[in-house]
Amino acid sequence: MHGPPAETASDTPSVTLLTEGTYPHSHGGVSVWCDQLVQGMPDVDFRIIAVTGTGRESLAWELPSHVRSVASYPLWGPPPPGRAPRGRALRSFLTAYEQFLLALLDPAEEHHFPRAFYRLAEYAAAGVLSPALRGEAAARALVRVWNRPHLATAAARPTLRDALTATDLLEHALRPLAAEPPAEGVTHAVSGGLAALPGLIAHHRHGVPFLLTEHGIYLRERYLGFRAEPYRWPVKALMLGLFRLLAVESYRRAALVTPGNRYNRRWEEHGGTPPDRIRTVYNGVDPAAFPPAGPEPGTPTLSWAGRVDPIKGLETLIRAFALVREEIPEARLRLFGGTPRGGEAYRTSCEQLAAELGVGDAVVFEGRVEDIRDAYAAGNVVMLSSISEGFPFTLIEAMSCGRATVSTDVGGVCEAVGDAGLVVPPRDPESMAKAALKLLRDDALRARMGEAARLRVIEQFTLRQTINAFRDIYRDLAGLGAPVTEHPWRHEPETAQETADETPVMAMAAGDAG
């Protein structure tokens, strides 16, 4: 009796993971997800193109042998080599560049974005784009476009200094266009935005299938982030125009978009992704790796885990904890997670807030923890206070550990929690404090919710389901198997009312550009 035929090289999918600021150079939710995907598929050849900060980042993960290569493209390291064009070549570049700028700033010109974008990619491949954008001619071109009377930016009277700032931001943001795109296999961007650039170029030049997974909605997070940036409105309008049209192009070109929750799916449909090219694949954890956490701490304790970042809403959590402390004076708040480079000022502001509220002695920043399960075990209740999320790993990990949770209603949180935890509005300290007090005061309720949470993870959000889903998708897109079959993870289209209910939220975010 003969066994099954041996797998040949042609049967092995080749996948290029595209990341930005995450795997394999940092820890955190998306990096964990990438590592689980890679480790769970030894039958796939992986390559990685990573958009990084300075280029000096070391690997944070031990990569298995089936990761064939890692290429890093820093946004903020030394400028890429190359010589700026001159004479006729410069005039030709400026013509293409002005068309690109108009597409970002003038709704009537948006349809020219793809052509102008891929033209700039050709300049990047030739080593010309970055040095050209560092020249004065590029900044003056932006001033000319900004000040066209029919554009809204003209009323803000943008200056040459604004143009120099915006051109510098564009130069750094577009550096990944110089990445050498794969000519075969599948590209898989694990976020939108800049990570997707090599995938878009690979599809444009070589027809390589492009797969997009957004854990959080990249465009929405850029809108939220730019609200706090010090730039004048014309600069913000230009950069948010870039991120918006990149999102549209990514959704348009993707062979498949795999959101981690229904909330993301609605954003992606609203952004122009055809519904038949969207499949929801939930994040999963290994319940055996996150077993019940065991006895609770004797002192009433709220715990939190994540990176110290404004999008995690720690000010809301600290304010909520101050209200809890008024009712339970012995309560403590323990915050587990590292502070990324550039986030030190935010952590300091959080520590100052705790001191101002009189709870500085009870709020402890523990730093990065070796075993994340210790962070969940440290609390009677695990908190999630984010203002934006996708389908957060920390939440389903805590649920797998059998801990009761209080979470903000963002992204896919409600889908994850169901009725196995308490969900409150974001940026609402009073509601968060009320929910935390309810659980801290009711031992039986905490126990019931913790048990229900673990059962929910086992039934719906296991790592095995996630890996099997993406293995099928990779093989399908690479043409190595039958079309992807129906799975429990495939989500049917939302009702018209559900989609309509979400649209105003997107419109409001777009209105935050200024």
TITORLUM-281405 format. One record per residue (C-alpha): x, y, z. Coordinates in steps of 0.02 Angstrom, whole numbers. Last residue first. Layout:
N
<pt X="X" Y="Y" Z="Z"/>
...
***
This chain:
514
<pt X="-423" Y="3454" Z="540"/>
<pt X="-442" Y="3274" Z="486"/>
<pt X="-576" Y="3243" Z="617"/>
<pt X="-712" Y="3250" Z="485"/>
<pt X="-653" Y="3085" Z="415"/>
<pt X="-683" Y="3008" Z="586"/>
<pt X="-861" Y="3078" Z="589"/>
<pt X="-897" Y="3006" Z="418"/>
<pt X="-836" Y="2837" Z="475"/>
<pt X="-950" Y="2840" Z="627"/>
<pt X="-1094" Y="2898" Z="519"/>
<pt X="-1073" Y="2743" Z="409"/>
<pt X="-1088" Y="2613" Z="549"/>
<pt X="-1277" Y="2614" Z="569"/>
<pt X="-1302" Y="2599" Z="382"/>
<pt X="-1199" Y="2441" Z="375"/>
<pt X="-1299" Y="2361" Z="516"/>
<pt X="-1462" Y="2416" Z="433"/>
<pt X="-1414" Y="2340" Z="265"/>
<pt X="-1384" Y="2174" Z="350"/>
<pt X="-1205" Y="2118" Z="363"/>
<pt X="-1132" Y="1997" Z="236"/>
<pt X="-1097" Y="1819" Z="295"/>
<pt X="-941" Y="1791" Z="397"/>
<pt X="-821" Y="1652" Z="355"/>
<pt X="-741" Y="1591" Z="514"/>
<pt X="-855" Y="1439" Z="528"/>
<pt X="-780" Y="1384" Z="362"/>
<pt X="-844" Y="1379" Z="184"/>
<pt X="-717" Y="1311" Z="62"/>
<pt X="-568" Y="1403" Z="-11"/>
<pt X="-558" Y="1362" Z="-195"/>
<pt X="-468" Y="1197" Z="-229"/>
<pt X="-282" Y="1195" Z="-203"/>
<pt X="-115" Y="1265" Z="-255"/>
<pt X="-170" Y="1419" Z="-352"/>
<pt X="-67" Y="1535" Z="-242"/>
<pt X="-225" Y="1625" Z="-186"/>
<pt X="-308" Y="1461" Z="-138"/>
<pt X="-155" Y="1391" Z="-51"/>
<pt X="-134" Y="1549" Z="51"/>
<pt X="-319" Y="1555" Z="95"/>
<pt X="-324" Y="1374" Z="151"/>
<pt X="-170" Y="1401" Z="262"/>
<pt X="-252" Y="1559" Z="326"/>
<pt X="-408" Y="1468" Z="387"/>
<pt X="-310" Y="1324" Z="461"/>
<pt X="-203" Y="1445" Z="560"/>
<pt X="-353" Y="1539" Z="631"/>
<pt X="-451" Y="1383" Z="678"/>
<pt X="-299" Y="1308" Z="765"/>
<pt X="-272" Y="1468" Z="863"/>
<pt X="-439" Y="1450" Z="948"/>
<pt X="-572" Y="1584" Z="955"/>
<pt X="-747" Y="1511" Z="947"/>
<pt X="-782" Y="1364" Z="1064"/>
<pt X="-625" Y="1368" Z="1170"/>
<pt X="-630" Y="1558" Z="1182"/>
<pt X="-813" Y="1557" Z="1236"/>
<pt X="-778" Y="1424" Z="1367"/>
<pt X="-640" Y="1531" Z="1441"/>
<pt X="-755" Y="1682" Z="1450"/>
<pt X="-899" Y="1584" Z="1528"/>
<pt X="-786" Y="1524" Z="1668"/>
<pt X="-722" Y="1700" Z="1701"/>
<pt X="-898" Y="1771" Z="1695"/>
<pt X="-962" Y="1647" Z="1822"/>
<pt X="-815" Y="1675" Z="1939"/>
<pt X="-828" Y="1863" Z="1929"/>
<pt X="-1015" Y="1854" Z="1963"/>
<pt X="-987" Y="1742" Z="2115"/>
<pt X="-856" Y="1859" Z="2189"/>
<pt X="-967" Y="2013" Z="2174"/>
<pt X="-890" Y="2174" Z="2240"/>
<pt X="-742" Y="2179" Z="2120"/>
<pt X="-858" Y="2143" Z="1973"/>
<pt X="-981" Y="2285" Z="2005"/>
<pt X="-839" Y="2402" Z="2053"/>
<pt X="-754" Y="2374" Z="1885"/>
<pt X="-917" Y="2407" Z="1792"/>
<pt X="-950" Y="2570" Z="1888"/>
<pt X="-770" Y="2626" Z="1863"/>
<pt X="-782" Y="2599" Z="1675"/>
<pt X="-947" Y="2692" Z="1665"/>
<pt X="-875" Y="2839" Z="1762"/>
<pt X="-712" Y="2842" Z="1665"/>
<pt X="-798" Y="2859" Z="1494"/>
<pt X="-667" Y="2880" Z="1357"/>
<pt X="-730" Y="2722" Z="1270"/>
<pt X="-906" Y="2660" Z="1308"/>
<pt X="-921" Y="2508" Z="1422"/>
<pt X="-916" Y="2319" Z="1398"/>
<pt X="-933" Y="2192" Z="1540"/>
<pt X="-882" Y="2012" Z="1516"/>
<pt X="-944" Y="1840" Z="1459"/>
<pt X="-1103" Y="1905" Z="1374"/>
<pt X="-1017" Y="1920" Z="1205"/>
<pt X="-836" Y="1961" Z="1241"/>
<pt X="-752" Y="1936" Z="1073"/>
<pt X="-890" Y="2005" Z="964"/>
<pt X="-912" Y="2152" Z="1083"/>
<pt X="-725" Y="2189" Z="1073"/>
<pt X="-717" Y="2184" Z="883"/>
<pt X="-673" Y="2367" Z="859"/>
<pt X="-712" Y="2474" Z="1011"/>
<pt X="-835" Y="2454" Z="1154"/>
<pt X="-714" Y="2475" Z="1298"/>
<pt X="-675" Y="2324" Z="1403"/>
<pt X="-705" Y="2258" Z="1580"/>
<pt X="-648" Y="2078" Z="1601"/>
<pt X="-676" Y="1925" Z="1711"/>
<pt X="-526" Y="1810" Z="1711"/>
<pt X="-532" Y="1630" Z="1652"/>
<pt X="-359" Y="1624" Z="1576"/>
<pt X="-441" Y="1604" Z="1405"/>
<pt X="-532" Y="1768" Z="1438"/>
<pt X="-366" Y="1852" Z="1477"/>
<pt X="-295" Y="1786" Z="1313"/>
<pt X="-453" Y="1842" Z="1221"/>
<pt X="-434" Y="2018" Z="1288"/>
<pt X="-246" Y="2033" Z="1269"/>
<pt X="-261" Y="1977" Z="1089"/>
<pt X="-372" Y="2122" Z="1041"/>
<pt X="-489" Y="2103" Z="891"/>
<pt X="-459" Y="2270" Z="804"/>
<pt X="-437" Y="2408" Z="928"/>
<pt X="-466" Y="2595" Z="948"/>
<pt X="-501" Y="2703" Z="1103"/>
<pt X="-424" Y="2570" Z="1215"/>
<pt X="-471" Y="2542" Z="1397"/>
<pt X="-452" Y="2353" Z="1419"/>
<pt X="-458" Y="2295" Z="1600"/>
<pt X="-427" Y="2126" Z="1682"/>
<pt X="-521" Y="2096" Z="1845"/>
<pt X="-457" Y="2007" Z="2000"/>
<pt X="-288" Y="2054" Z="1933"/>
<pt X="-112" Y="1983" Z="1939"/>
<pt X="-162" Y="1823" Z="1849"/>
<pt X="-185" Y="1921" Z="1688"/>
<pt X="-14" Y="2001" Z="1698"/>
<pt X="67" Y="1836" Z="1748"/>
<pt X="-5" Y="1759" Z="1590"/>
<pt X="100" Y="1882" Z="1491"/>
<pt X="257" Y="1786" Z="1540"/>
<pt X="415" Y="1891" Z="1530"/>
<pt X="326" Y="2051" Z="1583"/>
<pt X="364" Y="2220" Z="1502"/>
<pt X="353" Y="2364" Z="1623"/>
<pt X="265" Y="2356" Z="1791"/>
<pt X="190" Y="2530" Z="1787"/>
<pt X="111" Y="2536" Z="1960"/>
<pt X="-42" Y="2637" Z="2010"/>
<pt X="-77" Y="2628" Z="2198"/>
<pt X="48" Y="2759" Z="2260"/>
<pt X="0" Y="2879" Z="2120"/>
<pt X="-183" Y="2873" Z="2172"/>
<pt X="-207" Y="3054" Z="2227"/>
<pt X="-286" Y="3114" Z="2065"/>
<pt X="-137" Y="3226" Z="2030"/>
<pt X="-18" Y="3080" Z="2060"/>
<pt X="-113" Y="2969" Z="1939"/>
<pt X="-112" Y="3109" Z="1810"/>
<pt X="75" Y="3132" Z="1832"/>
<pt X="104" Y="2947" Z="1800"/>
<pt X="-3" Y="2957" Z="1644"/>
<pt X="92" Y="3111" Z="1583"/>
<pt X="257" Y="3019" Z="1611"/>
<pt X="194" Y="2871" Z="1509"/>
<pt X="145" Y="2987" Z="1368"/>
<pt X="314" Y="3075" Z="1372"/>
<pt X="404" Y="2907" Z="1361"/>
<pt X="310" Y="2855" Z="1205"/>
<pt X="446" Y="2899" Z="1080"/>
<pt X="525" Y="2728" Z="1092"/>
<pt X="390" Y="2606" Z="1143"/>
<pt X="342" Y="2592" Z="1327"/>
<pt X="331" Y="2410" Z="1378"/>
<pt X="185" Y="2320" Z="1455"/>
<pt X="98" Y="2279" Z="1619"/>
<pt X="-6" Y="2406" Z="1713"/>
<pt X="-56" Y="2362" Z="1892"/>
<pt X="-200" Y="2456" Z="1973"/>
<pt X="-229" Y="2433" Z="2160"/>
<pt X="-380" Y="2437" Z="2275"/>
<pt X="-358" Y="2468" Z="2463"/>
<pt X="-472" Y="2620" Z="2465"/>
<pt X="-621" Y="2528" Z="2387"/>
<pt X="-756" Y="2659" Z="2354"/>
<pt X="-645" Y="2811" Z="2324"/>
<pt X="-517" Y="2694" Z="2247"/>
<pt X="-641" Y="2645" Z="2112"/>
<pt X="-660" Y="2828" Z="2063"/>
<pt X="-470" Y="2846" Z="2051"/>
<pt X="-470" Y="2685" Z="1948"/>
<pt X="-586" Y="2764" Z="1821"/>
<pt X="-470" Y="2913" Z="1803"/>
<pt X="-323" Y="2794" Z="1779"/>
<pt X="-417" Y="2693" Z="1649"/>
<pt X="-472" Y="2847" Z="1553"/>
<pt X="-293" Y="2913" Z="1551"/>
<pt X="-236" Y="2741" Z="1493"/>
<pt X="-334" Y="2754" Z="1331"/>
<pt X="-237" Y="2623" Z="1233"/>
<pt X="-224" Y="2739" Z="1081"/>
<pt X="-110" Y="2852" Z="1183"/>
<pt X="23" Y="2715" Z="1196"/>
<pt X="97" Y="2611" Z="1336"/>
<pt X="97" Y="2441" Z="1253"/>
<pt X="-23" Y="2312" Z="1320"/>
<pt X="-82" Y="2230" Z="1480"/>
<pt X="-201" Y="2293" Z="1614"/>
<pt X="-235" Y="2233" Z="1791"/>
<pt X="-364" Y="2287" Z="1919"/>
<pt X="-330" Y="2229" Z="2095"/>
<pt X="-430" Y="2200" Z="2254"/>
<pt X="-295" Y="2136" Z="2374"/>
<pt X="-296" Y="1947" Z="2400"/>
<pt X="-244" Y="1913" Z="2221"/>
<pt X="-351" Y="1788" Z="2127"/>
<pt X="-315" Y="1603" Z="2133"/>
<pt X="-282" Y="1511" Z="1969"/>
<pt X="-251" Y="1584" Z="1797"/>
<pt X="-354" Y="1457" Z="1700"/>
<pt X="-248" Y="1395" Z="1554"/>
<pt X="-172" Y="1509" Z="1422"/>
<pt X="-54" Y="1396" Z="1324"/>
<pt X="-182" Y="1255" Z="1326"/>
<pt X="-316" Y="1377" Z="1265"/>
<pt X="-209" Y="1413" Z="1110"/>
<pt X="-262" Y="1584" Z="1052"/>
<pt X="-363" Y="1644" Z="904"/>
<pt X="-389" Y="1800" Z="801"/>
<pt X="-550" Y="1795" Z="701"/>
<pt X="-550" Y="1773" Z="513"/>
<pt X="-685" Y="1876" Z="425"/>
<pt X="-686" Y="1852" Z="237"/>
<pt X="-698" Y="1999" Z="117"/>
<pt X="-684" Y="1984" Z="-72"/>
<pt X="-870" Y="1950" Z="-100"/>
<pt X="-910" Y="2111" Z="-8"/>
<pt X="-819" Y="2216" Z="-139"/>
<pt X="-695" Y="2328" Z="-46"/>
<pt X="-739" Y="2512" Z="-72"/>
<pt X="-693" Y="2599" Z="91"/>
<pt X="-869" Y="2572" Z="158"/>
<pt X="-841" Y="2385" Z="136"/>
<pt X="-677" Y="2399" Z="229"/>
<pt X="-753" Y="2500" Z="371"/>
<pt X="-896" Y="2374" Z="386"/>
<pt X="-774" Y="2228" Z="390"/>
<pt X="-674" Y="2310" Z="527"/>
<pt X="-827" Y="2311" Z="639"/>
<pt X="-870" Y="2132" Z="588"/>
<pt X="-706" Y="2065" Z="659"/>
<pt X="-530" Y="2007" Z="615"/>
<pt X="-537" Y="2076" Z="440"/>
<pt X="-475" Y="1966" Z="298"/>
<pt X="-467" Y="2061" Z="134"/>
<pt X="-445" Y="1955" Z="-22"/>
<pt X="-372" Y="1980" Z="-196"/>
<pt X="-328" Y="2154" Z="-136"/>
<pt X="-315" Y="2286" Z="-272"/>
<pt X="-469" Y="2390" Z="-231"/>
<pt X="-450" Y="2379" Z="-42"/>
<pt X="-268" Y="2430" Z="-55"/>
<pt X="-306" Y="2571" Z="-176"/>
<pt X="-443" Y="2641" Z="-61"/>
<pt X="-329" Y="2627" Z="91"/>
<pt X="-186" Y="2711" Z="-1"/>
<pt X="-309" Y="2847" Z="-51"/>
<pt X="-352" Y="2880" Z="131"/>
<pt X="-172" Y="2872" Z="193"/>
<pt X="-112" Y="2996" Z="62"/>
<pt X="-257" Y="3115" Z="91"/>
<pt X="-220" Y="3104" Z="277"/>
<pt X="-44" Y="3162" Z="239"/>
<pt X="-98" Y="3309" Z="130"/>
<pt X="-240" Y="3367" Z="242"/>
<pt X="-127" Y="3357" Z="395"/>
<pt X="2" Y="3469" Z="314"/>
<pt X="-132" Y="3593" Z="257"/>
<pt X="-204" Y="3594" Z="435"/>
<pt X="-47" Y="3649" Z="526"/>
<pt X="59" Y="3515" Z="609"/>
<pt X="69" Y="3491" Z="797"/>
<pt X="-1" Y="3313" Z="795"/>
<pt X="-142" Y="3272" Z="918"/>
<pt X="-282" Y="3258" Z="790"/>
<pt X="-159" Y="3165" Z="678"/>
<pt X="-169" Y="3010" Z="786"/>
<pt X="-358" Y="2989" Z="777"/>
<pt X="-362" Y="3012" Z="589"/>
<pt X="-214" Y="2894" Z="572"/>
<pt X="-303" Y="2766" Z="680"/>
<pt X="-455" Y="2774" Z="567"/>
<pt X="-346" Y="2745" Z="415"/>
<pt X="-258" Y="2595" Z="491"/>
<pt X="-418" Y="2507" Z="543"/>
<pt X="-356" Y="2392" Z="680"/>
<pt X="-310" Y="2211" Z="648"/>
<pt X="-312" Y="2241" Z="460"/>
<pt X="-270" Y="2088" Z="354"/>
<pt X="-236" Y="2116" Z="170"/>
<pt X="-193" Y="1984" Z="39"/>
<pt X="-112" Y="2035" Z="-126"/>
<pt X="-97" Y="1909" Z="-269"/>
<pt X="63" Y="1938" Z="-369"/>
<pt X="21" Y="2013" Z="-540"/>
<pt X="205" Y="2052" Z="-573"/>
<pt X="222" Y="2240" Z="-585"/>
<pt X="58" Y="2303" Z="-511"/>
<pt X="34" Y="2159" Z="-389"/>
<pt X="213" Y="2171" Z="-325"/>
<pt X="194" Y="2361" Z="-313"/>
<pt X="35" Y="2346" Z="-209"/>
<pt X="116" Y="2218" Z="-97"/>
<pt X="272" Y="2325" Z="-73"/>
<pt X="161" Y="2472" Z="-19"/>
<pt X="47" Y="2375" Z="100"/>
<pt X="155" Y="2401" Z="254"/>
<pt X="137" Y="2589" Z="226"/>
<pt X="-51" Y="2593" Z="254"/>
<pt X="-150" Y="2437" Z="295"/>
<pt X="-93" Y="2306" Z="417"/>
<pt X="-38" Y="2125" Z="410"/>
<pt X="4" Y="2139" Z="226"/>
<pt X="10" Y="1966" Z="147"/>
<pt X="100" Y="1949" Z="-20"/>
<pt X="72" Y="1787" Z="-115"/>
<pt X="191" Y="1684" Z="-222"/>
<pt X="293" Y="1763" Z="-360"/>
<pt X="386" Y="1921" Z="-413"/>
<pt X="421" Y="1982" Z="-237"/>
<pt X="439" Y="2171" Z="-218"/>
<pt X="612" Y="2249" Z="-198"/>
<pt X="577" Y="2390" Z="-76"/>
<pt X="598" Y="2567" Z="-147"/>
<pt X="414" Y="2606" Z="-118"/>
<pt X="453" Y="2579" Z="67"/>
<pt X="528" Y="2756" Z="68"/>
<pt X="358" Y="2837" Z="35"/>
<pt X="320" Y="2886" Z="215"/>
<pt X="492" Y="2966" Z="240"/>
<pt X="481" Y="3074" Z="85"/>
<pt X="300" Y="3119" Z="123"/>
<pt X="343" Y="3180" Z="297"/>
<pt X="486" Y="3284" Z="227"/>
<pt X="372" Y="3356" Z="94"/>
<pt X="245" Y="3403" Z="228"/>
<pt X="373" Y="3493" Z="336"/>
<pt X="454" Y="3584" Z="189"/>
<pt X="282" Y="3634" Z="125"/>
<pt X="230" Y="3700" Z="295"/>
<pt X="391" Y="3802" Z="300"/>
<pt X="353" Y="3867" Z="126"/>
<pt X="190" Y="3930" Z="196"/>
<pt X="11" Y="3870" Z="183"/>
<pt X="-117" Y="4012" Z="172"/>
<pt X="-259" Y="3919" Z="258"/>
<pt X="-381" Y="3974" Z="122"/>
<pt X="-273" Y="3889" Z="-10"/>
<pt X="-297" Y="3719" Z="74"/>
<pt X="-479" Y="3712" Z="19"/>
<pt X="-424" Y="3699" Z="-163"/>
<pt X="-508" Y="3805" Z="-298"/>
<pt X="-381" Y="3947" Z="-282"/>
<pt X="-226" Y="3840" Z="-313"/>
<pt X="-119" Y="3878" Z="-162"/>
<pt X="-83" Y="3699" Z="-110"/>
<pt X="-25" Y="3653" Z="-286"/>
<pt X="101" Y="3793" Z="-299"/>
<pt X="164" Y="3766" Z="-122"/>
<pt X="184" Y="3580" Z="-159"/>
<pt X="290" Y="3617" Z="-312"/>
<pt X="398" Y="3731" Z="-205"/>
<pt X="431" Y="3587" Z="-86"/>
<pt X="479" Y="3471" Z="-229"/>
<pt X="596" Y="3602" Z="-306"/>
<pt X="687" Y="3624" Z="-141"/>
<pt X="759" Y="3450" Z="-147"/>
<pt X="732" Y="3310" Z="-21"/>
<pt X="588" Y="3243" Z="-125"/>
<pt X="704" Y="3217" Z="-273"/>
<pt X="830" Y="3124" Z="-163"/>
<pt X="692" Y="3004" Z="-106"/>
<pt X="614" Y="2976" Z="-277"/>
<pt X="770" Y="2946" Z="-383"/>
<pt X="834" Y="2774" Z="-333"/>
<pt X="769" Y="2695" Z="-493"/>
<pt X="644" Y="2590" Z="-395"/>
<pt X="583" Y="2749" Z="-310"/>
<pt X="558" Y="2837" Z="-478"/>
<pt X="456" Y="2687" Z="-536"/>
<pt X="355" Y="2694" Z="-375"/>
<pt X="318" Y="2877" Z="-413"/>
<pt X="236" Y="2820" Z="-575"/>
<pt X="138" Y="2691" Z="-477"/>
<pt X="65" Y="2828" Z="-369"/>
<pt X="27" Y="2946" Z="-513"/>
<pt X="-70" Y="2813" Z="-609"/>
<pt X="-161" Y="2752" Z="-454"/>
<pt X="-202" Y="2929" Z="-393"/>
<pt X="-277" Y="2998" Z="-554"/>
<pt X="-455" Y="2956" Z="-499"/>
<pt X="-430" Y="3071" Z="-351"/>
<pt X="-424" Y="3226" Z="-462"/>
<pt X="-599" Y="3295" Z="-427"/>
<pt X="-574" Y="3264" Z="-242"/>
<pt X="-424" Y="3383" Z="-245"/>
<pt X="-289" Y="3363" Z="-112"/>
<pt X="-213" Y="3189" Z="-129"/>
<pt X="-243" Y="3177" Z="-317"/>
<pt X="-171" Y="3351" Z="-339"/>
<pt X="-12" Y="3297" Z="-249"/>
<pt X="10" Y="3147" Z="-366"/>
<pt X="-18" Y="3254" Z="-520"/>
<pt X="110" Y="3376" Z="-452"/>
<pt X="234" Y="3233" Z="-430"/>
<pt X="213" Y="3171" Z="-609"/>
<pt X="247" Y="3345" Z="-679"/>
<pt X="388" Y="3370" Z="-553"/>
<pt X="472" Y="3210" Z="-611"/>
<pt X="467" Y="3264" Z="-795"/>
<pt X="539" Y="3434" Z="-749"/>
<pt X="677" Y="3349" Z="-650"/>
<pt X="720" Y="3234" Z="-796"/>
<pt X="724" Y="3385" Z="-915"/>
<pt X="852" Y="3474" Z="-807"/>
<pt X="906" Y="3378" Z="-654"/>
<pt X="858" Y="3220" Z="-562"/>
<pt X="906" Y="3195" Z="-380"/>
<pt X="1045" Y="3070" Z="-349"/>
<pt X="1030" Y="2908" Z="-252"/>
<pt X="1063" Y="2832" Z="-84"/>
<pt X="924" Y="2813" Z="45"/>
<pt X="919" Y="2943" Z="183"/>
<pt X="987" Y="2885" Z="351"/>
<pt X="856" Y="2804" Z="462"/>
<pt X="680" Y="2868" Z="486"/>
<pt X="567" Y="2760" Z="379"/>
<pt X="671" Y="2602" Z="389"/>
<pt X="653" Y="2464" Z="258"/>
<pt X="701" Y="2294" Z="331"/>
<pt X="715" Y="2135" Z="229"/>
<pt X="696" Y="1967" Z="318"/>
<pt X="731" Y="1805" Z="226"/>
<pt X="687" Y="1620" Z="211"/>
<pt X="569" Y="1602" Z="360"/>
<pt X="556" Y="1412" Z="345"/>
<pt X="703" Y="1395" Z="465"/>
<pt X="607" Y="1464" Z="614"/>
<pt X="630" Y="1644" Z="673"/>
<pt X="676" Y="1682" Z="852"/>
<pt X="582" Y="1842" Z="888"/>
<pt X="634" Y="2018" Z="939"/>
<pt X="753" Y="2045" Z="794"/>
<pt X="858" Y="2200" Z="817"/>
<pt X="801" Y="2376" Z="773"/>
<pt X="937" Y="2487" Z="699"/>
<pt X="839" Y="2520" Z="539"/>
<pt X="771" Y="2682" Z="612"/>
<pt X="585" Y="2649" Z="622"/>
<pt X="538" Y="2490" Z="531"/>
<pt X="442" Y="2435" Z="376"/>
<pt X="468" Y="2247" Z="372"/>
<pt X="472" Y="2140" Z="216"/>
<pt X="464" Y="1960" Z="275"/>
<pt X="483" Y="1796" Z="183"/>
<pt X="387" Y="1639" Z="224"/>
<pt X="394" Y="1468" Z="144"/>
<pt X="240" Y="1372" Z="202"/>
<pt X="233" Y="1193" Z="269"/>
<pt X="303" Y="1248" Z="437"/>
<pt X="137" Y="1338" Z="461"/>
<pt X="98" Y="1362" Z="646"/>
<pt X="261" Y="1450" Z="685"/>
<pt X="228" Y="1579" Z="550"/>
<pt X="47" Y="1614" Z="599"/>
<pt X="87" Y="1615" Z="785"/>
<pt X="232" Y="1734" Z="755"/>
<pt X="122" Y="1850" Z="653"/>
<pt X="-14" Y="1854" Z="786"/>
<pt X="112" Y="1887" Z="923"/>
<pt X="182" Y="2030" Z="819"/>
<pt X="6" Y="2100" Z="797"/>
<pt X="-24" Y="2095" Z="985"/>
<pt X="142" Y="2159" Z="1049"/>
<pt X="328" Y="2125" Z="1034"/>
<pt X="449" Y="2210" Z="916"/>
<pt X="568" Y="2179" Z="771"/>
<pt X="489" Y="2027" Z="687"/>
<pt X="350" Y="2080" Z="679"/>
<pt X="288" Y="2255" Z="721"/>
<pt X="329" Y="2430" Z="660"/>
<pt X="251" Y="2401" Z="489"/>
<pt X="232" Y="2226" Z="419"/>
<pt X="222" Y="2139" Z="250"/>
<pt X="228" Y="1949" Z="255"/>
<pt X="290" Y="1871" Z="94"/>
<pt X="209" Y="1702" Z="66"/>
<pt X="273" Y="1557" Z="-40"/>
<pt X="155" Y="1409" Z="-41"/>
<pt X="237" Y="1238" Z="-52"/>
<pt X="159" Y="1124" Z="-182"/>
<pt X="287" Y="1176" Z="-315"/>
<pt X="426" Y="1118" Z="-199"/>
<pt X="351" Y="945" Z="-198"/>
<pt X="248" Y="864" Z="-62"/>
<pt X="272" Y="677" Z="-58"/>
<pt X="129" Y="575" Z="-130"/>
<pt X="14" Y="494" Z="-2"/>
<pt X="65" Y="322" Z="58"/>
<pt X="71" Y="166" Z="-52"/>
<pt X="0" Y="0" Z="0"/>
***
